[in-house]
Amino acid sequence: MISNVLKWVDSKPYTRNLVPGDSIYWEVQRKIGGIEFRYWNPEKSKLSAFLVKGGKIFSFGPRSTILYLGAANGTTVSHISDICTDGRIFAVEVAKNPFRKLLTLAEKRPNIVPILEDANQPDIYSRLVGQVDIMYQDISQRNQTEIFIKNTFMLKPGGIGYLMVKARCIDVSASPARIFKDCKLELEGAGFKILEMVNLEPHEKDHAAIVIEKL
Ligand SMILES: C[S@@+](CC[C@H](N)C(=O)[O-])C[C@H]1O[C@@H](n2cnc3c(N)ncnc32)[C@H](O)[C@@H]1O
């Protein structure tokens, strides 16, 4: 059950530490019922901000398989790793510096598979990934929606996708609301069902999370 690994204390989310004693980004740790949990900071993780802002669709379970695009040094990946204990997170990151930290993280957490690649070229890693239950993307690039769509062939039918949109990367002159609407239209046009959209302010300025289902 997800409630064993994700708990709320004083309206703040915590995940059960898969590697007790280990801290990933100096996050606060606390014992709940004698078990160690890590504070999932919404200022450091857009998935936490999504939950704190009332996001309802949370499909991450103990055995979920996930394609994660834009893993950076693994802050959010580490919390998903706490939750999807017996699943697998294929974590794609293009930059070498954060990837080194991601590698160190994966050494202690066997459910993380780090992949040093460009998410614009999914054919390079798709055979390793196969078909996944969930896709999550947090990439600050102008073509972020295009990157998301071109990776969805690895998402199972009925699978859930989370796209964290950074409006200012797409167009600095347009209003974020307009950009979020355009992203939704682009995703609908590509055949996905929009399940939910959550604005991530004040945790992340000009960001929204769009949740889709692959039909
Ligand atoms: C905002 S950070 C991600 C933070 C991370 N998701 C977290 O919550 O811990 C965006 C990351 O996307 C990576 N990125 C940008 N373009 C990419 C691409 N084409 N393929 C893979 N990663 C990319 C950047 O190097 C950066 O580490």
The ligand as an SDF file (V2000), in Angstrom:
LIG
                    3D

 27 29  0  0  0  0  0  0  0  0999 V2000
   14.8700   20.9810  -13.8380 C   0  0  0  0  0  0  0  0  0  0  0  0
   16.1330   19.8170  -14.0020 S   0  0  0  0  0  0  0  0  0  0  0  0
   15.3900   18.3250  -13.4140 C   0  0  0  0  0  0  0  0  0  0  0  0
   15.2210   18.2080  -11.9470 C   0  0  0  0  0  0  0  0  0  0  0  0
   14.7940   16.7970  -11.5370 C   0  0  0  0  0  0  0  0  0  0  0  0
   13.6980   16.3390  -12.3670 N   0  0  0  0  0  0  0  0  0  0  0  0
   14.3530   16.6750  -10.0950 C   0  0  0  0  0  0  0  0  0  0  0  0
   13.2080   17.0180   -9.7870 O   0  0  0  0  0  0  0  0  0  0  0  0
   15.1540   16.2060   -9.2760 O   0  0  0  0  0  0  0  0  0  0  0  0
   16.1340   19.4950  -15.7190 C   0  0  0  0  0  0  0  0  0  0  0  0
   17.1460   18.4690  -16.1600 C   0  0  0  0  0  0  0  0  0  0  0  0
   16.8650   18.1040  -17.5180 O   0  0  0  0  0  0  0  0  0  0  0  0
   18.0940   17.8180  -18.1390 C   0  0  0  0  0  0  0  0  0  0  0  0
   17.8970   17.8600  -19.6080 N   0  0  0  0  0  0  0  0  0  0  0  0
   17.7600   18.9450  -20.4030 C   0  0  0  0  0  0  0  0  0  0  0  0
   17.6240   18.5710  -21.6970 N   0  0  0  0  0  0  0  0  0  0  0  0
   17.6490   17.2060  -21.7120 C   0  0  0  0  0  0  0  0  0  0  0  0
   17.5600   16.2380  -22.7380 C   0  0  0  0  0  0  0  0  0  0  0  0
   17.3990   16.5940  -24.0130 N   0  0  0  0  0  0  0  0  0  0  0  0
   17.6390   14.9270  -22.4070 N   0  0  0  0  0  0  0  0  0  0  0  0
   17.7940   14.5450  -21.1050 C   0  0  0  0  0  0  0  0  0  0  0  0
   17.9010   15.4320  -20.0830 N   0  0  0  0  0  0  0  0  0  0  0  0
   17.8260   16.7520  -20.3690 C   0  0  0  0  0  0  0  0  0  0  0  0
   19.0210   18.9000  -17.6210 C   0  0  0  0  0  0  0  0  0  0  0  0
   20.3750   18.5480  -17.7980 O   0  0  0  0  0  0  0  0  0  0  0  0
   18.5910   18.9790  -16.1580 C   0  0  0  0  0  0  0  0  0  0  0  0
   19.3920   18.1580  -15.3440 O   0  0  0  0  0  0  0  0  0  0  0  0
  1  2  1  0
  2  3  1  0
  2 10  1  0
  3  4  1  0
  4  5  1  0
  5  6  1  0
  5  7  1  0
  7  8  2  0
  7  9  1  0
 10 11  1  0
 11 12  1  0
 11 26  1  0
 12 13  1  0
 13 14  1  0
 13 24  1  0
 14 15  1  0
 14 23  1  0
 15 16  2  0
 16 17  1  0
 17 18  1  0
 17 23  2  0
 18 19  1  0
 18 20  2  0
 20 21  1  0
 21 22  2  0
 22 23  1  0
 24 25  1  0
 24 26  1  0
 26 27  1  0
M  CHG  2   2   1   9  -1
M  END
$$$$
